[in-house]
Structures are given as structure tokens and as C-alpha cells.
Amino acid sequence: MEYEEIIDCPKSGGDLCYKTQVSQDISNYLSLSCGFWTNSLMKEGQEFYEHQLNTLPELHKDLAWKDPKTGLVWIPNLINSQEKGMIFANGTSIQDWHWAAVKSIKIPEEERKNHPVLGKTDEFMEYKMDMKNMKKFHERDYIEALSHIGILPE
């Protein structure tokens, strides 16, 4: 019973928010207008929501936004594609944050032995994130961040 619908983002008011029905009771939401996500289980008191709170960085907790109409809590999305790059909320406070976009770069074959896959001794990473060339984007420029790392075409 999965289907997608494009709705207006309750958080930003933008017109590019994807709603995906994954079951009769659960919908996922991802706003490309502002980069925040939620789902039907992201409500205060729900076990899923409480688990998210325990694992989120403080900045994400601070940036969390509760929809007054639905009670759903929206938090910043994290993209981590080994071959493309990474996008994450970065900053020191809700007054001083931005989307950080980092492209991945291929690790030369001879250097891969220095980059083991986490928890594995015989597997090595093929790509790493080029943190030296991190680019900053404003909240409403999330789509540009996706384009920058190659998730969306420019």
C-alpha cells in the first residue's frame, strides 16, 4: 500500500514535500523545501520518537519543529551516500546553523588499507567525504545542497 503524494510543507510552506504511505497507519514525510522529515510515529510520547531523541545530536533536537496541527515533530534530514556525498545540519545553535554539503572523493587504491569499514578488518572504504571542501547552504536551499553533491541534477 505504498504511494507518494506531493504536499505543501507544513514547516516551511514550500510546495515540495513528499508524503509516502508505507502502511495503513504510517506515512513518511520529507520536505525538499526545507530539508526536514517526519513520520506518523514522530509524536511526543511515541516510542519511535523517544528513540530518535536519544540518538539525535543536540543541534537536531534544538531545530526540531512541532506541527501545531498534527503534533508531528519534524527534524533535519541527513543524507549519507558513499559515492555522492553527505548533507547534514551544521552549526552551533538554532540562530547559527546551515546545511553542510560534502562531496565524496574516491580513495586511491594504495591508501584504502588506511580506511577500514567500521567494524570490519578485511573490508576497506572506496570513498571518503571531502570535509576540506564543505559548502554551506541556507535552510531553504536544501535542493541546491542535493544538487551540489549530485543527488539531484543541477
C-alpha positions as CSV (number, residue, x, y, z in Angstrom):
1,M,0.0,0.0,0.0
2,E,2.8,2.4,-0.8
3,Y,2.1,5.6,-2.7
4,E,3.6,9.1,-3.0
5,E,1.9,12.4,-2.9
6,I,3.4,15.9,-3.1
7,I,2.0,18.2,-0.5
8,D,2.8,21.7,0.9
9,C,5.4,21.5,3.7
10,P,3.7,22.4,7.0
11,K,7.1,23.7,8.4
12,S,8.4,25.9,5.6
13,G,5.3,26.4,3.5
14,G,7.2,25.2,0.4
15,D,5.5,23.1,-2.2
16,L,7.9,20.2,-2.4
17,C,7.1,17.8,0.4
18,Y,6.9,14.1,-0.3
19,K,4.4,12.1,1.6
20,T,4.8,8.3,1.3
21,Q,2.2,6.0,2.7
22,V,4.1,2.9,3.9
23,S,1.2,1.2,5.7
24,Q,-2.3,1.9,6.7
25,D,-1.1,3.7,9.8
26,I,2.3,5.1,8.9
27,S,3.3,7.9,6.5
28,N,6.7,9.3,5.9
29,Y,7.3,12.9,5.0
30,L,10.4,14.6,3.5
31,S,10.4,18.2,2.6
32,L,12.8,19.2,-0.2
33,S,11.7,22.8,0.5
34,C,13.5,22.9,3.9
35,G,15.2,19.5,4.3
36,F,13.2,18.3,7.4
37,W,11.5,15.0,7.7
38,T,9.0,13.3,10.0
39,N,6.6,10.3,10.0
40,S,3.4,9.3,11.7
41,L,5.4,7.9,14.7
42,M,7.2,11.2,15.4
43,K,4.9,12.4,18.2
44,E,5.8,13.1,21.8
45,G,5.2,10.0,23.9
46,Q,5.7,7.6,21.0
47,E,8.4,5.0,21.4
48,F,9.9,5.7,18.0
49,Y,10.1,9.4,18.7
50,E,11.7,8.9,22.1
51,H,14.3,6.6,20.5
52,Q,15.1,9.3,17.9
53,L,15.6,11.8,20.7
54,N,18.1,9.6,22.4
55,T,20.2,9.3,19.2
56,L,20.0,12.7,17.7
57,P,22.7,15.4,18.0
58,E,21.8,18.3,20.2
59,L,21.5,20.7,17.2
60,H,18.9,18.4,15.7
61,K,16.9,18.4,18.9
62,D,17.1,22.2,19.1
63,L,16.0,22.5,15.5
64,A,13.1,20.1,15.9
65,W,9.7,21.7,15.0
66,K,6.4,20.5,16.2
67,D,3.5,21.0,13.8
68,P,0.7,22.6,15.9
69,K,-2.0,21.0,13.7
70,T,-0.8,17.4,13.7
71,G,1.6,17.2,16.6
72,L,4.2,15.6,14.3
73,V,7.8,16.6,15.1
74,W,10.0,17.5,12.1
75,I,13.8,17.2,12.3
76,P,16.7,17.8,9.9
77,N,17.3,15.1,7.4
78,L,20.7,13.5,7.0
79,I,21.9,12.3,3.6
80,N,25.0,10.0,3.5
81,S,25.7,8.5,0.1
82,Q,29.2,6.9,0.0
83,E,29.5,7.6,-3.8
84,K,27.9,11.0,-3.9
85,G,28.4,12.8,-0.5
86,M,26.8,13.9,2.6
87,I,24.3,16.6,3.7
88,F,23.8,17.5,7.3
89,A,22.7,20.3,9.6
90,N,25.8,22.0,10.9
91,G,26.2,24.8,13.3
92,T,26.3,25.9,17.0
93,S,22.7,26.9,17.6
94,I,19.3,27.4,16.1
95,Q,20.4,31.0,15.3
96,D,23.7,29.9,13.7
97,W,23.2,26.8,11.5
98,H,23.2,25.8,7.9
99,W,23.1,22.8,5.7
100,A,26.6,21.4,5.1
101,A,27.2,19.6,1.8
102,V,30.3,17.5,1.4
103,K,31.1,15.6,-1.8
104,S,32.7,12.2,-1.6
105,I,36.0,11.5,-3.2
106,K,37.5,8.2,-4.4
107,I,40.3,6.9,-2.1
108,P,43.3,5.9,-4.1
109,E,43.8,2.1,-4.2
110,E,47.1,2.3,-2.3
111,E,45.5,4.3,0.6
112,R,42.4,2.2,1.1
113,K,44.1,-0.1,3.6
114,N,44.2,3.0,5.9
115,H,40.4,3.3,5.7
116,P,38.7,0.2,7.0
117,V,34.9,-0.2,7.0
118,L,33.7,0.4,10.6
119,G,33.6,-2.9,12.4
120,K,35.4,-4.9,9.7
121,T,39.1,-5.7,9.5
122,D,39.2,-7.1,5.9
123,E,37.0,-4.5,4.1
124,F,38.1,-1.1,3.1
125,M,36.2,2.1,2.0
126,E,36.3,3.1,-1.6
127,Y,35.2,6.7,-0.9
128,K,35.6,9.3,1.8
129,M,34.0,12.6,2.5
130,D,36.0,15.6,1.4
131,M,35.5,17.7,4.5
132,K,38.0,20.3,3.4
133,N,35.6,21.4,0.6
134,M,32.4,21.6,2.6
135,K,29.9,24.0,1.2
136,K,27.2,25.8,3.2
137,F,23.6,26.3,2.2
138,H,20.7,28.1,3.9
139,E,17.7,26.1,5.2
140,R,15.6,26.9,2.2
141,D,18.4,25.9,-0.2
142,Y,18.3,22.2,0.6
143,I,17.6,21.3,-3.0
144,E,20.8,23.2,-4.1
145,A,22.7,21.1,-1.5
146,L,21.3,17.9,-3.0
147,S,22.3,19.1,-6.5
148,H,25.8,20.1,-5.2
149,I,26.6,16.5,-4.2
150,G,24.9,15.0,-7.3
151,I,21.7,13.5,-5.7
152,L,19.6,15.8,-7.9
153,P,20.7,17.1,-11.3
154,E,21.8,20.7,-11.4
